[in-house]
């Protein structure tokens, strides 16, 4: 009985093949069986012929899964030049000597003289609104002594303090622009010589400006200029101080100092 049924089933299949009818199976085929049924048995991952396994062996980083360590490293990406400190939330820039408070975004510097951290002032660039021009000349007097003193007089004009500071490797990023100085040095008995003052005073001034990196007030700037005169005279044993006049311009601020018979005039042009 079973043999007759198998023979009958085979006959049905042969009859369908002769008639060109497709055999419909109640069992679903896999994707591979379907491809083989339509004559496709080759699989390419891309047209270049590179299989994924070869790509993975050559560039394994493309198949890396993000780990917790990688996510943490991405979160801790630091601003250029800064490094972490022992205090959470604080970063340090060793080259510039400044500290960054991450939550507030404020920068600080350490004042060694006062043993305290102070907020760093970011200098403003006002060169588009303020133009600085300067010049100096010497006029000889008719009298002999006055004429000799005028011939010995010296002047220094610095129209860019920031550029001058680079020669001494000083950072004046906290000083407003434009920053300039005009100074005239005369000769007087017992006072600092004009040649020495012309060589030394602006360097001392630059270094003192660089040491204090917070906002400078006008009173503090004028005191700084006067103290620079005094300290230079003391260093060289000049009991009569200096015969000089100087004007300092830092952004919107201008301060002047004059000594030993010198004078300095600040005037506003008529509008």
C-alpha positions, 0 to 999 in steps of 0.5 A: 500500500505504501509502495503504491502511494509513493509510486503514485506521488512520483507519477504526479511529479513527473506529470507536472514537470512534463506539463511545465507546472511549478511544484508548490511546496507547503514548506517555506524556503530559506533565503539561501534556498531561494537564491539557489532556486533562481540560480544565484549562489554567489554573494558579494558584500560590495562591488570592489570584492572586499569582504567584511572580514578582510576590511575588519582585519585591515581596519579594526578601529571601524568595528570598535564599539564605544566603551565607557573609557572612550566615552569618559575620555571624550567627556574630558576633552580639555581646552588647548594647553590646559591640564587637570589639577588635583582640585576637581573643576579646575584646569591649569595652563602651565605655559601661561600660568593661568587657572581655569574654573570650569563651572564658571569659565573664569580664569585666574592667575596666582599673585606670588607677592600677595599669595592669592589667586586673582581674576585674570583680565582679558585685554580689550582690542580698541585699535579700531576706535583709537588711533595712536600717533606720536613724535618727538624732537629736541630744540636747543636753547640759546644759552650754553648750559641749556643748549648742552642739556638739550643736546643730551636729551633723549626720547623713546616712542613705543607705539605697540607695547605688546610687540615690545613685550615679546622681545622680553618674552612677556605676556601682556594679554591682560593689557588693553590695546592700543598700548603705547608710551612716549617719554622724554629724558633730560639731563640734570646734575645728580640725576639719572643720565638720559641715555640710561633712562632711555635704555632702561625705563620702558623695560622696567615698566613692561616687566611691572605691567606683566607681573600684575595681570588683573585690571589696572585702574588709572590711579594704579597706572599713574602710581606704577609710572611714578614708582618706576621713575623712583626705583630706576634712580635708586638702583643707580644711586641718582640722588636727584632722581630723574629729569623726565616726562612720560605718557602711558596709553593703555586702551581708553586710559592715559596717565602722565608723570613729570619730574625735575622741572619737566612738564606734560600736557594733555589736551583734547582737540576741538570738535 
